[in-house]
């Protein structure tokens, strides 16, 4: 199983290499868009869109509601993990 983390595309970093900057709840990373777009001309239309990212690659586009729901679940998982470690 792989885990995709939702993030919002904030800027184009390298149009030729299809690299964008994605914001993950305040943490920004350069992400490859090659799995979603096939040409540099498509990148501009991706600004402010949400994507699921796995190991540095945007795997799919998602809507903002789905992104927020996924982030809530990930935060709940983090809280549960923290609680488990505090029990031992």
PABAKE-10865 format. One record per atom (N, C-alpha, C, O, CB): x negated, y negated, z; residue in three letters. Coordinates in steps of 0.1 Angstrom, whole numbers, padded with zeros to 4 digits, always signed. Atoms other than C-alpha are relative to their C-alpha. Glycine has a CB too. Layout:
// residues N
XYZALA
...
// end
This chain:
// residues 88
-0008+0012+0000UNK
+0000+0000+0000UNK
-0009-0012+0000UNK
-0019-0013+0007UNK
+0010+0000+0012UNK
+0007+0013+0000UNK
-0012-0035-0008UNK
+0009-0010+0005UNK
+0021-0010+0004UNK
-0006-0003-0014UNK
-0008+0010-0006UNK
-0001-0066+0009UNK
-0003-0013-0008UNK
-0014-0018-0009UNK
-0004-0002+0015UNK
+0001+0013+0007UNK
+0006-0098-0011UNK
+0003-0011+0010UNK
+0013-0010+0017UNK
+0009+0000-0012UNK
-0002+0011-0009UNK
+0003-0130+0009UNK
+0006-0012-0008UNK
+0000-0016-0019UNK
-0013-0004+0007UNK
-0005+0011+0008UNK
+0025-0159-0003UNK
-0007-0013+0002UNK
-0012-0016+0013UNK
+0015-0002+0004UNK
+0007+0013-0001UNK
+0009-0192-0011UNK
+0005-0009-0011UNK
+0011-0005-0021UNK
-0015+0001-0001UNK
-0005+0010+0009UNK
+0017-0224-0029UNK
-0011-0006-0008UNK
-0021-0010-0003UNK
+0008-0012+0007UNK
+0010+0006+0009UNK
-0003-0236-0059UNK
-0001-0015+0001UNK
+0010-0022-0001UNK
+0002+0004-0015UNK
+0001+0014-0002UNK
-0016-0271-0052UNK
-0008-0007-0011UNK
-0006-0019-0013UNK
-0006-0002+0013UNK
+0008+0006+0011UNK
-0041-0278-0080UNK
-0006+0010-0009UNK
-0007+0022-0006UNK
-0011-0009+0007UNK
+0008-0008+0009UNK
-0060-0265-0110UNK
-0014-0003+0002UNK
-0018-0015+0002UNK
+0004-0004-0015UNK
+0014+0001-0003UNK
-0096-0259-0102UNK
-0009+0002-0012UNK
-0019-0005-0014UNK
-0004+0009+0011UNK
+0008-0003+0012UNK
-0110-0244-0134UNK
+0010+0005-0011UNK
+0014+0017-0011UNK
-0011+0011+0003UNK
-0010-0004+0010UNK
-0086-0244-0164UNK
-0004+0011-0009UNK
+0003+0020-0012UNK
+0004-0013-0008UNK
+0005-0011+0009UNK
-0108-0223-0186UNK
+0000+0014+0006UNK
+0003+0023-0001UNK
-0014-0004-0005UNK
+0000-0013-0006UNK
-0112-0196-0161UNK
+0013+0004+0007UNK
+0014+0015+0014UNK
-0011+0000+0011UNK
-0013-0002-0006UNK
-0076-0198-0149UNK
+0000+0001+0015UNK
+0006+0010+0021UNK
+0006+0013-0006UNK
+0002+0001-0015UNK
-0085-0207-0113UNK
+0008-0012+0005UNK
+0007-0023+0000UNK
-0015-0001+0004UNK
-0008+0010-0007UNK
-0061-0226-0091UNK
-0003+0000+0015UNK
-0008+0009+0020UNK
+0015+0002-0003UNK
+0001+0001-0015UNK
-0062-0238-0055UNK
+0014+0004+0006UNK
+0024-0002+0001UNK
-0004-0014+0005UNK
-0012-0004-0006UNK
-0035-0221-0034UNK
-0001-0003+0015UNK
-0011+0000+0022UNK
+0003+0015-0002UNK
-0001+0003-0015UNK
-0024-0232+0001UNK
+0008+0011+0007UNK
+0019+0014+0003UNK
+0007-0014+0002UNK
-0006-0010-0008UNK
-0017-0205+0026UNK
+0002-0006+0014UNK
-0007-0004+0023UNK
-0009+0013+0001UNK
-0003+0005-0013UNK
-0001-0223+0055UNK
-0012-0009+0006UNK
-0015-0007+0018UNK
+0003+0011+0010UNK
+0011+0009-0005UNK
-0029-0249+0057UNK
-0014+0005-0004UNK
-0023-0003-0004UNK
+0000-0002+0014UNK
+0013-0006+0005UNK
-0058-0226+0045UNK
+0001+0000-0015UNK
+0010+0006-0021UNK
-0002+0014+0006UNK
+0000+0001+0014UNK
-0067-0233+0009UNK
-0011+0009-0006UNK
-0023+0009-0001UNK
-0002-0014-0005UNK
+0009-0009+0006UNK
-0084-0208-0014UNK
+0001-0001-0015UNK
+0012-0004-0020UNK
+0002+0015+0004UNK
-0001-0001+0014UNK
-0093-0206-0051UNK
+0005+0014-0004UNK
+0000+0024+0001UNK
-0014-0003-0006UNK
-0007-0013+0004UNK
-0072-0179-0068UNK
+0000+0001-0015UNK
+0002-0009-0022UNK
+0014+0001+0006UNK
+0000-0003+0014UNK
-0074-0163-0102UNK
+0014+0003-0004UNK
+0022+0010+0002UNK
-0009+0012-0003UNK
-0013-0001+0005UNK
-0042-0166-0122UNK
+0002+0010-0012UNK
+0012+0010-0019UNK
+0006-0013-0004UNK
+0000-0008+0012UNK
-0051-0141-0150UNK
+0011+0011-0001UNK
+0014+0014-0012UNK
-0014+0007-0001UNK
-0011-0010+0000UNK
-0024-0116-0140UNK
+0013-0006-0003UNK
+0023+0001-0006UNK
+0000+0007+0014UNK
-0013+0007+0002UNK
+0003-0142-0144UNK
+0001-0008-0013UNK
+0010-0007-0021UNK
+0003-0009+0012UNK
+0000+0009+0012UNK
-0007-0166-0171UNK
-0011+0006-0010UNK
-0020+0012-0006UNK
-0003-0015+0003UNK
+0010-0005+0010UNK
-0025-0158-0204UNK
-0008-0011-0007UNK
-0017-0008-0014UNK
+0008+0008-0010UNK
+0008+0011+0006UNK
-0037-0192-0214UNK
+0000-0012+0010UNK
+0008-0014+0018UNK
+0007-0005-0013UNK
+0001+0012-0009UNK
-0049-0224-0197UNK
+0011-0010-0002UNK
+0014-0017+0008UNK
-0014-0006-0003UNK
-0011+0009+0002UNK
-0020-0243-0212UNK
+0012+0003+0009UNK
+0020-0006+0012UNK
+0005+0001-0014UNK
-0011-0003-0009UNK
+0004-0225-0189UNK
-0003-0004+0015UNK
+0007-0005+0022UNK
+0002+0015+0000UNK
+0003+0003-0014UNK
-0014-0235-0157UNK
+0007-0013+0005UNK
+0012-0012+0017UNK
-0015-0003+0001UNK
-0006+0012-0004UNK
+0001-0270-0155UNK
+0014+0002+0005UNK
+0019-0004+0015UNK
+0000-0011-0011UNK
-0014-0003-0004UNK
+0036-0256-0153UNK
+0001+0008+0013UNK
+0012+0010+0019UNK
+0007+0008-0011UNK
+0000-0008-0012UNK
+0025-0235-0123UNK
-0002-0008+0013UNK
-0001-0003+0024UNK
-0011+0011-0001UNK
+0002+0008-0012UNK
+0017-0264-0100UNK
+0012-0001+0009UNK
+0024-0002+0004UNK
-0004-0014-0004UNK
-0011+0000-0010UNK
+0038-0263-0068UNK
+0009+0012+0000UNK
+0019+0012+0007UNK
+0008-0013-0001UNK
-0007-0013+0000UNK
+0050-0228-0075UNK
-0006+0009+0010UNK
-0017+0007+0015UNK
+0000+0007-0014UNK
+0005-0010-0010UNK
+0047-0200-0050UNK
-0004+0013-0007UNK
+0003+0017-0017UNK
+0012+0003+0010UNK
+0005-0013+0006UNK
+0028-0168-0058UNK
-0004+0009+0011UNK
-0007+0005+0023UNK
-0012-0002-0009UNK
+0005-0010-0010UNK
+0020-0136-0040UNK
-0015+0003-0004UNK
-0017+0006-0016UNK
+0009+0013-0001UNK
+0014-0001+0003UNK
-0018-0132-0038UNK
-0005+0013+0008UNK
-0002+0015+0019UNK
-0008-0012+0005UNK
+0007-0012-0006UNK
-0038-0100-0032UNK
-0015+0000-0005UNK
-0017-0001-0017UNK
+0007+0013-0004UNK
+0015+0000+0003UNK
-0077-0100-0031UNK
-0004-0010-0010UNK
-0012-0007-0019UNK
-0004+0014-0004UNK
+0005+0011+0008UNK
-0081-0133-0048UNK
+0008-0002-0014UNK
+0004-0010-0022UNK
-0014+0002-0003UNK
-0007+0001+0012UNK
-0056-0127-0076UNK
+0015-0002+0003UNK
+0021+0004+0011UNK
-0001+0013-0009UNK
-0015+0002-0001UNK
-0020-0141-0080UNK
+0006+0012-0007UNK
+0003+0014-0019UNK
+0004-0014-0005UNK
-0006-0012+0006UNK
+0000-0110-0087UNK
+0014-0002-0006UNK
+0018+0004-0016UNK
+0001+0011+0010UNK
-0013+0003+0005UNK
+0035-0125-0092UNK
+0005-0013+0006UNK
+0000-0018+0016UNK
+0010+0011+0004UNK
-0007+0012-0004UNK
+0056-0156-0089UNK
+0011+0004+0009UNK
+0018+0014+0006UNK
+0004-0009-0012UNK
-0012-0002-0009UNK
+0082-0158-0061UNK
+0006-0014+0002UNK
+0000-0024+0001UNK
-0004+0007+0013UNK
-0006+0012-0003UNK
+0107-0184-0052UNK
-0003-0004+0015UNK
-0008+0004+0023UNK
+0015+0000-0002UNK
+0003+0005-0013UNK
+0103-0206-0021UNK
+0007+0007+0012UNK
+0001+0009+0022UNK
+0003-0015+0001UNK
-0008-0007-0010UNK
+0130-0188-0001UNK
-0007+0013+0003UNK
-0009+0017+0015UNK
+0014+0002-0004UNK
+0007-0013-0002UNK
+0113-0154-0006UNK
-0013-0002+0007UNK
-0017+0006+0015UNK
-0001+0007-0014UNK
+0013+0002-0006UNK
+0079-0169+0003UNK
+0002-0003+0015UNK
-0006+0002+0023UNK
-0007-0012-0007UNK
-0002+0003-0014UNK
+0093-0183+0036UNK
+0004+0012+0008UNK
-0001+0014+0019UNK
+0010-0011+0001UNK
-0005-0013-0007UNK
+0110-0150+0045UNK
-0012+0009+0002UNK
-0014+0015+0013UNK
+0011+0007-0008UNK
+0012-0008-0001UNK
+0077-0132+0038UNK
-0009-0005+0011UNK
-0014+0003+0019UNK
-0007+0001-0013UNK
+0009+0006-0010UNK
+0057-0156+0059UNK
+0006+0002+0014UNK
-0002+0004+0023UNK
-0001-0015-0003UNK
-0006-0002-0013UNK
+0082-0152+0088UNK
-0003+0014+0004UNK
-0006+0017+0016UNK
+0015-0002-0001UNK
+0003-0014-0004UNK
+0078-0114+0087UNK
-0015+0002+0003UNK
-0018+0009+0013UNK
+0004+0009-0012UNK
+0014-0001-0003UNK
+0040-0117+0086UNK
-0003-0006+0013UNK
-0011-0001+0021UNK
-0008-0007-0011UNK
+0002+0007-0013UNK
+0041-0141+0116UNK
+0005+0009+0011UNK
-0001+0010+0022UNK
+0007-0013+0000UNK
-0005-0009-0010UNK
+0063-0116+0135UNK
-0009+0012+0002UNK
-0012+0016+0013UNK
+0014+0005-0005UNK
+0010-0011-0001UNK
+0038-0088+0127UNK
-0012-0004+0008UNK
-0017+0004+0016UNK
-0004+0005-0014UNK
+0012+0005-0008UNK
+0010-0109+0140UNK
+0003-0002+0015UNK
-0005+0002+0023UNK
-0004-0014-0006UNK
-0004+0001-0014UNK
+0029-0116+0172UNK
+0001+0013+0006UNK
-0003+0015+0018UNK
+0014-0007+0001UNK
+0000-0014-0006UNK
+0036-0079+0177UNK
-0013+0006+0002UNK
-0016+0012+0012UNK
+0008+0009-0010UNK
+0014-0006-0001UNK
+0000-0070+0171UNK
-0007-0007+0012UNK
-0013+0000+0020UNK
-0008-0003-0013UNK
+0006+0007-0011UNK
-0011-0097+0196UNK
+0006+0006+0013UNK
-0002+0008+0023UNK
+0003-0015-0001UNK
-0006-0006-0012UNK
+0014-0083+0222UNK
-0005+0014+0003UNK
-0008+0017+0015UNK
+0015+0000-0002UNK
+0006-0013-0002UNK
+0001-0048+0217UNK
-0014+0000+0006UNK
-0017+0008+0015UNK
+0000+0008-0014UNK
+0014+0001-0005UNK
-0035-0058+0223UNK
+0000-0005+0014UNK
-0009-0002+0021UNK
-0008-0008-0010UNK
-0001+0005-0013UNK
-0025-0077+0254UNK
+0005+0010+0010UNK
+0003+0008+0022UNK
+0009-0012+0000UNK
-0005-0010-0009UNK
-0009-0046+0269UNK
-0011+0009+0005UNK
-0011+0015+0015UNK
+0011+0009-0007UNK
+0011-0009-0003UNK
-0042-0027+0269UNK
-0010-0007+0008UNK
-0020+0000+0012UNK
-0006+0007-0012UNK
// end
